[in-house]
Amino acid sequence: MPTMPGPEAARSLVPVLAGGGTRLPAHVGVLAALADFGISVPSYVGVSGGSIVAALAAAGWPPPRLLRLALDTDFRRFRGRSLWQLARRGGLSSGEAFERWLDELLEGRRFRDLPKDLAVVATDVHTSQPVVFSRKTTPDERIARAVRCSMGIPLLFAFQPYRDHLLVDGSILSEDALQRDWSGDGTPVCFFRLRGEPDTRPLSTAGLFPLPAYVSMLIRTFMTTLSREFVDARHWPRTVVVEVGSYSPIDFALREADKHELYACGYETVRNILPFKFPTLCPPPADAVLPDAS
């Protein structure tokens, strides 16, 4: 029997920030729009790139601080080109520099230390099932470690062994694995998903060792295809799709203007769509017309 939401859930929503890679400013825009609607967020769920934003938000970072971080961070510092890593561990980068960076931002926090609940989801390649890091399942695990496991884009970041699992990017899971009562008290859940167009910008394969460029093209195509996966009709009422144009999930060289545009994509989409998805949380204006979601 489903759990009935309590009074505290009346103006609350649990956001599932799914995927995105380096396009994470769009997820910051999502949270900013929720805040402007006056919707409280009792807990966060993060998958892949969305888990960075979810983790910092659960640690108390407000959207303006998150945006400032996104604008100030050069994502190229986390890009790897090690063929040795690719051959030995399945990814061009070990991801260690990223994990240290996030751990410093979070001041070494573990799940039990967070003021709000957080769930970070990765994929076990042995079973194709989700592995959920949270206060309940992994209270003593460092959050940065969990986020690193959830961000394991195949071929880009090395696969991560964890207990008896081998973990990769959580965004390759089916929607069914992510649609659940995350708060445990019936608080509504909304799945925020970034969808991009194919990136037609050429990558240079000139030079003596073009393999990294070929791998990058493969990753880019794979992740873009994932983002355009069909949304099951059963989940559509609780899904908000943020269209991010041709921005690639592995575009490590985003300019400040690009990041502002991604933020605006997330913010404006939520402001326009959420009132139709959750009218009891933020009623649409009387003369509002649902934007074309095709």
Buried (B, 14 or more C-beta within 10 A) or exposed (E): EEEEBEEEBEEBBBBBBBBBBBBBBBBBBBBBBBBEBEBBBBBBBBBBBBBBBBBBBBBEBEBEEBBEBBBEBEBEEBBBBBEEBBEEBBBBBBBEEBBEBBBEBBEEBBBEBBEBBBBBBBBBBEEEEBBBBBBEEBEEBBBBBBBBBBBBBBBBBBBBEBEEBBBBBBBBBEBEBBBBBBBEBBBBBBBBBBBBBEBEEEEEEEEEEEEBBEBBBEBBEBBBEBBEEEBEEEBBEBBBBBEBEEBBBBBBEBEEEBBBBBBBBBBBBBBBBBBBBBEEBBEBEEEEEEEEBE
